[in-house]
């Protein structure tokens, strides 16, 4: 017996992928990354990701109360 994935699940995943693609396009336009070569994009995106991870880690370790409030605000 073959199990099929419900249409609603596929539709939800499709919308989530579309939303992520839209956010990435907006990020590219705002930061002008779309003008760079592919290898330059990888470097810039790696640096931006590293900075974001560093900022979140620093906030979580240095300001636990504020980071917990921020996390609860973001998660809902």
C-alpha positions as CSV (number, residue, x, y, z in Angstrom):
1,X,0.0,0.0,0.0
2,X,1.4,3.4,-1.0
3,X,0.8,6.4,1.2
4,X,0.3,9.7,-0.4
5,X,1.0,13.1,1.1
6,X,-2.1,15.2,1.7
7,X,-2.6,18.1,-0.7
8,X,-2.8,20.6,2.2
9,X,0.7,19.5,3.4
10,X,2.2,20.0,-0.1
11,X,0.4,23.4,-0.4
12,X,1.8,24.5,3.0
13,X,5.3,23.5,2.1
14,X,5.0,25.3,-1.2
15,X,3.9,28.5,0.5
16,X,6.7,28.2,3.0
17,X,9.3,27.8,0.2
18,X,7.8,30.7,-1.6
19,X,7.9,32.9,1.5
20,X,11.6,32.0,2.1
21,X,12.5,32.7,-1.5
22,X,10.7,36.1,-1.3
23,X,12.7,36.9,1.9
24,X,16.0,35.9,0.2
25,X,15.2,38.0,-2.9
26,X,14.4,41.0,-0.6
27,X,17.7,40.4,1.3
28,X,19.6,40.4,-2.0
29,X,18.0,43.6,-3.2
30,X,18.4,45.5,0.1
31,X,22.1,44.5,0.4
32,X,22.8,44.7,-3.3
33,X,24.2,41.1,-3.2
34,X,22.5,40.4,-6.5
35,X,25.2,42.5,-8.3
36,X,28.0,40.2,-7.1
37,X,29.6,37.2,-8.8
38,X,28.5,33.8,-7.4
39,X,31.7,33.2,-5.5
40,X,31.5,36.7,-4.0
41,X,27.9,36.1,-3.0
42,X,29.0,33.0,-1.1
43,X,31.6,35.0,0.8
44,X,29.3,37.9,1.6
45,X,26.5,35.5,2.7
46,X,28.9,33.5,4.9
47,X,30.1,36.7,6.6
48,X,26.5,37.9,7.1
49,X,25.5,34.5,8.5
50,X,28.5,34.5,10.8
51,X,27.7,38.0,12.1
52,X,24.1,37.1,12.7
53,X,25.1,33.9,14.6
54,X,27.7,35.8,16.6
55,X,25.2,38.5,17.5
56,X,22.6,36.0,18.5
57,X,25.1,34.0,20.6
58,X,26.4,37.1,22.2
59,X,23.0,38.3,23.1
60,X,22.0,34.9,24.5
61,X,25.1,34.6,26.6
62,X,25.5,38.2,27.7
63,X,21.9,39.1,28.2
64,X,20.0,36.0,29.1
65,X,16.9,37.7,30.4
66,X,16.6,40.0,27.3
67,X,17.4,37.2,24.9
68,X,14.8,34.9,26.5
69,X,12.2,37.7,26.1
70,X,13.3,38.2,22.5
71,X,13.1,34.5,21.8
72,X,9.6,34.3,23.3
73,X,8.5,37.3,21.3
74,X,9.8,35.9,18.0
75,X,8.5,32.3,18.6
76,X,5.2,33.7,19.9
